[in-house]
Amino acid sequence: MDFEAIIQNLKKKIIHPIYLLQGEEPYYIDEISDYIEKNVLTDAEKGFNQTIFYGKDSNAITIAESCLRFPMMAQRQVIIVKEAQSLNKIEVLAPYAEKPLASTVLVLNYKYRNLDSKTKLFKAIKKNSVIFTSEKLKEWKLPGWIENYLSKREYSITPQAALLLSSYLGADLGKVANELNKLIVAVKDTNRITAEHIEKNIGLSKEFNLFELQNALGEKNVFKANQIIRYFGANPTANPVQRTIPTLFGFFSNMFAWHFLKDKSESAVAAELGIHTYVAKNVAVAAKRYTPTKLFEIIGILREYDMKTKGLDVSGLVSTADLQKEMIYKILH
C-alpha cells in the first residue's frame, strides 16, 4: 500500500491492527506515524490508550504484552514503536502479529532499512496488516516532488527555483519539507515561489549556486564559472565539494549520453536520462557545445579531482578551494 492510500484510509477510519513502516526514506515513515499519533485517538482517549516505545530502550516482550491489553473507555489503543530497527529480538512480536487484536493499533517505525521478508514477523504482518516501504527519492525527481508538495498547499514554484532548492538541499525530504514550510510562511505577497524568495529567506545565492555553475559550464562562460567556484571556495560550508563534484559528474554524464540518444526530443531525453524536462533542455543545449571526446575527458577529470579532494595524490598544503579552481580550468580548456 502506498503513502497516499494509507493516509486516505486513515482519514476514512479504515484502520489496520499493525503498520510496519520501513525503508531508507524517513520522511514518509514519520508522516504516517505522526498522523496516527495525532488523529486515531481523541485527546481524552490518549491519556490511557496511547503508548510510545523507543526501540533501543525497550524490549519486545513488554511491547507484545502491551498490545494484548484492552483499551480503557475507547474503541482502540495505539502503540507506537519508534526506532524499531534498534529493538532487540523484534521477532518476539511474531506470535502477536499472527493474531493481532482489532482493538490495538501497533505502529513499527523501522527506519533506514527493511525488515527481513523471510522472517515470521514480516510474513505475519503482510498477511494480516499493512507494510509500507519508504524508498529514497532519486534526486532527479526532487524538483517534481517540490512542485507537488507546494501544489497541495495551493502554492507553485518556478522551475529554476525548484532546481535551485534541489541542488542545495539534496534529497533529504524532511529537510526539504521544512524549508518549503518556512517559505510558505515567509512569502505573503504571492503564492508563487521564485529564486528571489529562496535567496531572501533561505540565504542561498540565486547567482552563485550549483545550478548556475552548471549553466555557466554548459555555456562555456569562463568568467561566470570562475566567479561561482571562487564563491564556493570562500563559502565551503554552504557549498561543499562533496556535493559539487557528484552534481557536475551527473551533468556531464547526461551530456555525454545525449550524444548517443536516437530521439533527442525534450520529453524523450528527460525520460531516457531520468531528469526534469527543464534540465533536459539545458543538457541538450550544453551538449552541443562539447564533443563526446571532450565530455569523456571531463568525466575523467571529475573522477580525478574527486579522489584529490579526498586526499589521494595531492599535497596537504593544497586547499580544496584551489583544487576546485584547477578542476574548472581543466574542464573549460
N, C-alpha and C positions, 0 to 999 in steps of 0.2 A: 504494500500500500504506500502511495507517495504522500508527500508532506501535505499538499492541499486537500487530499481526500481525508486524511486523518483529522485535520483541523475542521473541515466541514462536518464530518461525522460527530466530532465532539460538540460542535455548536448545535447540532440536531439532537444531542443527548444520546447518540449511539456510542456507547462506551464499552470497551473490551476489558476483560479482567487483568490482562498483562500487556504492557508495552515494552518491548525490547528496542531501545533506541541506540543504534550502534553506528560506527563509521568514523572516517577521518575528519569530516567537517563538523565541528561542534555547534555551529550556529543553529542548524535546524533541530538538533537534539535539544538544545536549550529552549528553543521556541515552543516545541511541543510540550516539553516537561513543564515550562513556566505556565503555559496555557492550562494544563491540567491542575497545577498547583493553585492557580488563581480562580479557576472557574467551575471545577467539578463540584466542589462543596461551597455552601454559603459560609459567610464569615462566622456565623453562630455555630455551624457544624464543625469547623476546622479545629476548634479547641480540643475536642475529644477524639476526632476521627482523621486527623491528618498528621502523619509522622514522616520525618525526613531523616534518612540514614546517610552516612558517608562511608563509602566502601573501605577505605583504609583504616577507619576507626570502628568498624562494625564486624559482626560475624554472621554468616549465612543462616545459622540455626536460629538466632534471635529474630532475623528478618522473616524466616519461614513461620515461626511461631506467631509473630505479629500479624502475618497475613491470614492466619486461621481465626483471629479474633472476629467477633461480630461488631458492627458499628453501634454506637450509642446515640439513640434519638436521631438517626439519619438513615437514609437508604443505603449509603455506601461509606466505606473508609478509603482513604488514599494513602498509599505508602510509596514514597519516592526514594530511590537509592541513587544518590549522586556519586560519581566516580566509581561506578560499579565494576569497572575494569580492574580496580585495585582490591576488590572484595575477595578474600581468601576462601577457597573451596566453594565457589559460586555454584558448583554442581549440586550442592546440598539442596538447592531450590528446585531441582528436577521433579521430585515426587509431588511437590505442591503444584508445579506447573502442569503436571498430568491431570490434576483435578482441582483447578483453581476455584475459589469461592466467587460467585457472581456479585457478592456484596463488597469485595475488595478490588481496588484498582492498584496494581503493582506496576511501578514505572522504574525500569532499569536503564540508567544513563551510562551506557558503555562506550566511552569516547575514545577516539583516535585509533581504534582497531575494531575488528569484528569478532564476535563470539564464534568459536569453532562450530561449524554447521554439522559436524559429525556427533556432537555431544547429545546426550539425552535431554538436557535442558533446552537446547536450541530446537530440537525436533518437537518437544512438547509445546513450546511457545508457538512454533509455526503452526501446529495442529489446532491449538485452542485460542490463540490470541493474535497480536499484531507484532510484526517485525519490520522496523523501518531502518534502512541503511542509508546513512548520510554520506554521500561521496563528495570528495574535494572538487570544487568547481574549477574547471580549466580556465586559465587566465584570459584566453581569448573570448570566453563567454561573459566575462565580468562586465563589460560595458552594457551588454543587453540586460544583465541582471540588475544593474543600477537603474537603467531606464524602467524596467518592470517594477522595481521596488518603489520608485517615485511615482509611477503611474497609478499604483494602488492608493497612493496618498494624494492624488489629484495634482501632482507636480510633473514637470518634464525637465529635460536637461539637454543641452546641445551636445552633438556627437563629440566635439573637441573636449568639452568639459568632462564627459563620461570617460574618455580615453585618458585624460589628464589624471583623474582620480584613480583610474585603474593602474596606471604606470606608477603612481606614487604609493598607493596603499597595498597593492598586490591582492591576491585572492583570499584574504582573511575576512570572511563575510561579517563576522561580528564587529570588526574594526570599521569596515566599510559602512555598515548599517548605522553605527554610532556617529560617524562623520556626516552621513546623509541626514540623520535626525537633527544634528546641530545646524546644518544648512537650512533645513526646513524652518527651524525656529528663527534663524537669523535673517532669512530672506522674507521681507514683508511687503515689498512693493510689487512683486511679481510671483507667478507660480512656475517660472521657467528659470532654471539654474544655468549660469554661464561660467566661463573661465574666470571672469572678473569676480564673481561671487566666491569662487573657490580661493582665489588669491587673497581676497579681503578677509575671509572668515577662517580659512584653514592655514594660511601662511605659505601656501605653495605658489611659487612664482609662475605666472602664466607665460613668461618668456624663457625662463631658464629651467627646463624640466626635461625628462626623458622623451616625451612626445615631441617636443620642439627640437631636441637633439637628433632624433630620427629624421625629422623633416629637413633639418639643415644638412645632414649627411646624404639624404636622398636627393637633395638639390645640388649637392657638392658645393655648398656655401661654406667656404673655408673660414671666413671671418666669424660667422654666426656659430659654427660648430666649436671653434676655439673659445669664443666667449662663454658658451654654455659649459664646456668642460673645465674651464678655469673656475667658473662659479661652483661647479661640483666639487672641485678640489678644495675650494675655500669653505665649503659647507658639506663636509663628508657625512655628518650625522643624518642630514635630511636627504642626501644623495649618495648612498653607499655604493661602492664599486661592485659589491656583491649583487646589486640589482641592475646596475648599468650594463655590465658585460653580458649577462644572460638575455637581457632585453634586446640588446643590439645583435646578439647571436641569432635570436629568433627573427629579427627584422631582415637581416642579410640572408639568412637561410630561406626565408619566404621569397625574397627577390631572386635568389638562385633557382628555386623551384619554379618560379613564374616563367622563366625562360623555356621550360620544358613542358608546360601545360598546352594541351591541344586547344582547349576552349579558354580563351583569355577574357571572356566577358566578366564584368564585375561580380555578378552573383555566382558564377562558376568558380572564379578564383577564391571568393570568400568560402564557399562550400568545400572546395578541394583542399585549401590550406588551413581551414578551421579558424578563420579570422573574421572580425567585424567587417561589414561591407565598406564602411568608411576607411578602414585600414587597407582593405583590398585595393581601393582606388589609389591610395598613396603608394602602395607597394608596386602597382603596375606602372605608375608614372616614374618612380625612382628606378625601377629595374631597367628601364630603357636607357638610363644614363650609365649603366655598368654592364660590362661584358660578363658572361658566365665565368671566364677565366679569372677576371679580377675579383669577382664575388667569391670564387673558390679560395683565392689568395686571402681575402679579407676574413673569411671564416677561420682560416689557419691563424691569422694574426690575433683574432679574438681568443682562440684556444691558447695561444702562446701567452697572452697577457693575463688571461685568467689564472694560469699557473704562476706567472710572475707576481701577481698581486697576493698570491698565497705563499710567497717566499721562495719559490723554486727558481734557481739560476739567476738570482738577482742580488745585488749588494744590499745590505741592511740600511745603507745610507741613502738609497733611492726611495723617495716618498711615493705613496700611492697616487698623489696628485700628478707627479712628474710622469709616472707610468701611464696614466690616462692620457696626458697630453701627447706623449710619444705614440701611443696606440692610435689616437685620432689622426696624427700626422701621417702615419703609415697607411691608414685606411684611405686617406684623401690624396695620397701621392703615389 
